[in-house]
């Protein structure tokens, strides 16, 4: 029987401790393109993903998988200029997604934001698309529709199942396999509209080097990676936040952003009532932790975008933008 074309990639990863190696950039790119085009068998995909998980992904692999995904995206004829690519794949369990208000503030101030994410792959979490739907924001059902929304309102959100149904399918294998797969990592870096600035939220500090290394290989103009609340791009105001930034193909540079509040861990939100985001925006409630989450996250975005040249200047600008927001209506609502 003739060897299947995809088998070579499984063999590279499964040759044992002395002979296995990481996939090169081009090998990873080809492998992911084959998977997304339906040219790999289910048994091969399962073995491939779990061997990668056992070995732990290398930056070259994450970068290659990202390129392989970009190769098969259904892109619109007209590509909008996007300032910041904001991934949202983790979901929130302990606190409301205050980072959404940070993104809304950017859009309200003329900064074009493209957000993409997935939902329902981990039970008990609140996901971005569900929150946006509840708040009346339209969910883009294609990249063409996302491009139109960015042009009209400086913001769009597209689910992973729209970007790539196959990647969504692979992400949903977690309950079956019992482990996360590389899809959970490289999906954060798809950046389909080639935004100059990319923000990446991680669960564990070890992933910072992997994502920053992948961004450098890709030559991403600016990429900022940090461990956010719940794994989302959301600064935890009661802890210092280490942000790793790469510029082009340069090495990662880290900055430690100081904690904004003196209190320790914030108690978990037992209700997770989405209306709390609306009340906070409209000034009906005053929550120091929530406001610090919004402005602290916004500050990191602003500095990454080059709107401020220091941590303090970025925080001051973020707080001013929050104070100047139009509290009458949430922006972006249909």
C-alpha positions as CSV (number, residue, x, y, z in Angstrom):
1,X,0.0,0.0,0.0
2,X,1.3,3.4,-0.9
3,X,2.2,5.8,2.0
4,X,-0.4,8.5,2.5
5,X,1.0,12.0,1.7
6,X,0.2,13.2,5.2
7,X,1.9,10.3,7.0
8,X,5.3,11.9,6.7
9,X,4.2,14.6,9.2
10,X,3.0,12.1,11.7
11,X,6.2,10.2,11.3
12,X,8.4,13.3,12.0
13,X,6.6,13.8,15.3
14,X,6.3,10.2,16.4
15,X,9.9,8.8,15.9
16,X,10.7,8.8,19.6
17,X,12.7,11.1,21.9
18,X,16.0,10.7,20.0
19,X,14.7,11.2,16.4
20,X,11.6,13.3,16.7
21,X,11.9,17.0,15.9
22,X,9.7,20.1,15.4
23,X,8.2,20.7,12.1
24,X,9.8,23.3,10.0
25,X,7.8,26.4,9.0
26,X,7.0,25.1,5.6
27,X,6.2,21.6,6.9
28,X,3.8,23.0,9.4
29,X,2.3,25.2,6.7
30,X,1.8,22.3,4.3
31,X,0.4,20.0,7.0
32,X,-2.2,22.5,8.2
33,X,-3.2,23.4,4.6
34,X,-3.8,19.7,3.9
35,X,-5.9,19.2,7.1
36,X,-8.0,22.2,6.2
37,X,-8.5,21.1,2.6
38,X,-9.7,17.7,3.8
39,X,-6.6,15.9,2.5
40,X,-5.8,14.1,5.8
41,X,-7.6,11.2,7.4
42,X,-9.3,11.5,10.9
43,X,-6.9,9.0,12.4
44,X,-4.0,11.0,11.1
45,X,-5.3,14.2,12.4
46,X,-5.9,12.8,15.9
47,X,-2.4,11.3,16.1
48,X,-0.9,14.5,14.7
49,X,-2.6,16.8,17.2
50,X,-1.8,14.6,20.2
51,X,1.8,14.1,19.2
52,X,2.2,17.8,19.0
53,X,0.6,18.3,22.4
54,X,2.9,15.7,23.9
55,X,6.0,17.3,22.4
56,X,4.7,20.9,23.0
57,X,4.4,23.2,20.0
58,X,7.4,25.1,18.7
59,X,7.2,28.7,17.4
60,X,8.0,27.5,13.9
61,X,5.0,25.1,14.1
62,X,2.6,27.8,15.4
63,X,3.8,30.2,12.6
64,X,3.5,27.5,10.0
65,X,0.0,26.5,11.1
66,X,-1.0,30.1,11.0
67,X,0.3,30.5,7.4
68,X,-1.4,27.3,6.4
69,X,-4.7,28.6,7.7
70,X,-4.3,31.9,6.0
71,X,-3.7,30.1,2.7
72,X,-7.2,28.6,2.7
73,X,-9.3,31.5,4.1
74,X,-12.1,32.8,1.9
75,X,-11.0,36.5,1.8
76,X,-13.1,39.3,0.3
77,X,-12.0,41.2,-2.8
78,X,-11.5,44.4,-0.8
79,X,-9.4,44.1,2.3
80,X,-10.1,46.8,4.9
81,X,-7.3,48.5,6.8
82,X,-7.4,47.2,10.3
83,X,-5.4,48.7,13.2
84,X,-5.6,45.9,15.7
85,X,-6.4,42.2,15.6
86,X,-7.9,41.0,18.8
87,X,-8.4,37.3,19.5
88,X,-10.9,36.0,22.0
89,X,-10.8,32.2,22.4
90,X,-10.7,31.5,26.1
91,X,-14.1,32.7,27.5
92,X,-14.6,34.1,30.9
93,X,-15.5,32.2,34.1
94,X,-14.8,34.4,37.1
95,X,-15.4,37.9,35.7
96,X,-17.4,39.6,33.0
97,X,-15.6,40.3,29.7
98,X,-14.6,43.8,30.6
99,X,-12.1,43.8,27.7
100,X,-15.1,44.2,25.3
101,X,-15.6,47.7,26.7
102,X,-11.9,48.4,26.0
103,X,-12.4,47.3,22.4
104,X,-15.5,49.4,22.1
105,X,-13.6,52.5,23.3
106,X,-11.0,52.0,20.6
107,X,-13.7,51.7,17.9
108,X,-15.4,54.8,19.3
109,X,-12.2,56.7,18.9
110,X,-11.6,55.8,15.3
111,X,-9.4,52.7,15.8
112,X,-10.4,49.8,13.6
113,X,-10.7,46.5,15.6
114,X,-11.2,43.0,14.2
115,X,-12.1,40.5,16.8
116,X,-12.4,36.7,16.2
117,X,-12.9,33.8,18.6
118,X,-14.6,30.6,19.4
119,X,-17.3,29.5,21.9
120,X,-18.7,26.5,23.8
121,X,-15.5,24.4,23.7
122,X,-15.1,24.6,27.5
123,X,-18.3,24.3,29.6
124,X,-19.0,26.9,32.2
125,X,-17.5,29.9,30.4
126,X,-19.1,33.0,28.9
127,X,-17.9,33.5,25.4
128,X,-17.6,36.7,23.4
129,X,-20.1,35.9,20.6
130,X,-22.8,35.1,23.1
131,X,-22.2,38.4,24.9
132,X,-22.2,40.4,21.7
133,X,-25.5,38.8,20.6
134,X,-27.1,39.6,24.0
135,X,-26.0,43.2,23.7
136,X,-27.4,43.6,20.2
137,X,-24.1,43.6,18.2
138,X,-24.1,41.9,14.8
139,X,-21.9,38.9,14.3
140,X,-20.2,38.8,10.9
141,X,-21.1,35.6,9.0
142,X,-18.2,36.0,6.5
143,X,-15.0,38.0,6.2
144,X,-16.7,40.0,3.5
145,X,-19.4,41.0,6.0
146,X,-16.7,41.7,8.6
147,X,-14.9,44.0,6.2
148,X,-18.1,46.0,5.7
149,X,-18.7,46.3,9.4
150,X,-15.2,47.5,10.0
151,X,-15.7,50.1,7.4
152,X,-19.0,51.2,8.8
153,X,-18.3,51.1,12.6
154,X,-14.6,50.4,13.2
155,X,-15.4,47.0,14.7
156,X,-16.3,43.4,13.6
157,X,-16.4,40.1,15.3
158,X,-16.3,36.8,13.4
159,X,-16.5,33.3,15.0
160,X,-13.9,30.7,14.2
161,X,-16.6,28.5,12.6
162,X,-16.9,31.3,10.0
163,X,-13.2,31.8,9.5
164,X,-12.7,28.0,9.2
165,X,-15.4,25.4,10.0
166,X,-12.6,22.7,10.0
167,X,-10.6,24.5,12.7
168,X,-13.8,24.9,14.8
169,X,-14.4,21.1,14.4
170,X,-10.8,20.4,15.5
171,X,-11.2,22.7,18.6
172,X,-14.3,20.8,19.6
173,X,-12.3,17.6,19.9
174,X,-11.0,18.7,23.3
175,X,-13.8,16.8,25.3
176,X,-13.1,13.7,23.1
177,X,-9.3,13.8,23.4
178,X,-9.1,15.2,26.9
179,X,-6.5,17.7,26.0
180,X,-6.2,21.1,24.2
181,X,-4.6,21.0,20.8
182,X,-2.4,23.4,18.9
183,X,-5.6,24.9,17.4
184,X,-6.2,26.6,20.7
185,X,-2.8,28.3,20.3
186,X,-2.4,29.3,16.6
187,X,-6.0,30.3,16.0
188,X,-5.2,33.4,18.1
189,X,-2.7,34.5,15.5
190,X,-4.7,34.1,12.2
191,X,-5.0,37.9,11.8
192,X,-6.8,37.5,8.4
193,X,-6.8,41.3,7.6
194,X,-3.1,41.7,8.4
195,X,-3.6,44.2,11.1
196,X,-0.4,45.9,12.0
197,X,-0.9,45.3,15.8
198,X,-1.9,41.9,17.2
199,X,-2.9,41.2,20.8
200,X,-2.7,37.7,22.1
201,X,-4.0,36.5,25.5
202,X,-2.5,33.4,27.1
203,X,-3.3,31.1,30.1
204,X,0.2,30.3,31.1
205,X,3.5,32.3,31.1
206,X,5.2,29.5,29.1
207,X,3.1,30.3,26.0
208,X,4.5,33.8,25.9
209,X,7.8,32.7,24.3
210,X,6.0,30.4,21.9
211,X,3.5,33.1,20.6
212,X,6.1,35.8,20.6
213,X,8.5,33.6,18.7
214,X,5.8,32.7,16.2
215,X,5.0,36.4,15.7
216,X,8.7,37.1,15.1
217,X,8.9,34.4,12.5
218,X,5.8,35.7,10.8
219,X,7.3,39.2,10.8
220,X,4.2,40.6,12.5
221,X,4.9,44.4,12.8
222,X,3.7,44.6,16.4
223,X,2.6,41.7,18.6
224,X,1.9,42.0,22.3
225,X,1.3,38.8,24.4
226,X,0.3,38.6,28.0
227,X,-1.4,36.4,30.6
228,X,-4.8,37.9,30.9
229,X,-7.7,37.2,33.2
230,X,-9.1,33.8,32.3
231,X,-6.7,33.6,29.3
232,X,-8.4,36.5,27.5
233,X,-6.8,39.8,26.5
234,X,-7.8,41.5,29.7
235,X,-5.4,43.0,32.2
236,X,-5.8,41.8,35.8
237,X,-5.7,45.1,37.7
238,X,-4.8,43.6,41.1
239,X,-1.6,42.0,39.8
240,X,1.4,43.1,37.9
241,X,1.2,42.2,34.2
242,X,4.2,41.1,32.2
243,X,3.7,42.0,28.5
244,X,6.0,40.5,25.9
245,X,6.2,42.5,22.6
246,X,7.9,41.7,19.3
247,X,8.4,44.2,16.5
248,X,8.8,42.6,13.1
249,X,11.3,39.8,13.2
250,X,13.0,41.1,16.4
251,X,13.3,39.4,19.7
252,X,10.7,39.7,22.4
253,X,11.0,42.6,24.8
254,X,9.1,42.4,28.1
255,X,7.7,45.1,30.3
256,X,6.0,44.7,33.7
257,X,2.9,46.8,34.0
258,X,2.2,47.6,37.7
259,X,-1.0,46.6,39.4
260,X,-3.6,49.2,39.5
261,X,-5.4,48.2,42.7
262,X,-4.0,47.3,46.0
263,X,-6.5,44.5,46.8
264,X,-5.7,40.9,46.2
265,X,-7.8,38.5,44.2
266,X,-11.2,39.9,43.2
267,X,-14.0,37.6,44.3
268,X,-15.6,35.7,41.4
269,X,-18.8,37.2,39.9
270,X,-21.5,34.6,40.9
271,X,-24.1,36.1,38.6
272,X,-22.1,36.9,35.4
273,X,-25.0,39.1,34.3
274,X,-24.1,40.6,30.9
275,X,-26.3,43.6,31.7
276,X,-23.5,44.6,34.2
277,X,-21.4,45.6,31.2
278,X,-24.2,48.0,30.0
279,X,-24.6,49.5,33.5
280,X,-20.9,50.0,33.9
281,X,-20.7,51.8,30.5
282,X,-23.7,54.0,31.3
283,X,-22.3,54.9,34.7
284,X,-25.2,53.3,36.6
285,X,-22.7,51.2,38.6
286,X,-19.3,52.0,40.0
287,X,-16.9,49.1,40.3
288,X,-13.2,49.9,40.8
289,X,-12.1,46.5,39.6
290,X,-14.2,46.6,36.5
291,X,-13.1,50.1,35.5
292,X,-9.5,49.3,36.2
293,X,-9.8,46.2,34.0
294,X,-11.3,48.3,31.1
295,X,-8.7,51.1,31.3
296,X,-5.8,48.8,32.1
297,X,-6.5,46.6,29.1
298,X,-7.1,49.7,26.9
299,X,-3.7,51.1,28.0
300,X,-1.8,48.0,26.8
301,X,-3.6,48.2,23.5
302,X,-2.9,51.9,23.1
303,X,0.8,51.5,23.8
304,X,1.0,48.6,21.4
305,X,-0.7,50.7,18.8
306,X,1.9,53.5,19.3
307,X,-0.6,55.9,20.8
308,X,1.5,56.4,23.9
309,X,5.2,56.1,24.5
310,X,5.2,55.0,28.1
311,X,3.1,52.8,30.5
312,X,2.0,55.9,32.5
313,X,1.1,57.9,29.4
314,X,-0.9,54.9,28.1
315,X,-2.8,54.6,31.3
316,X,-3.5,58.3,31.5
317,X,-4.9,58.3,27.9
318,X,-7.0,55.2,28.6
319,X,-8.6,56.8,31.7
320,X,-9.3,60.0,29.7
321,X,-11.0,58.0,27.0
322,X,-13.1,56.2,29.6
323,X,-14.1,59.5,31.2
324,X,-15.0,61.0,27.8
325,X,-17.0,58.1,26.5
326,X,-20.6,58.6,25.4
327,X,-22.5,56.9,28.2
328,X,-25.9,57.3,26.6
329,X,-25.5,54.4,24.3
330,X,-23.1,51.5,23.9
331,X,-21.2,51.9,20.6
332,X,-21.6,49.5,17.7
333,X,-25.1,48.3,18.5
334,X,-27.2,47.6,15.4
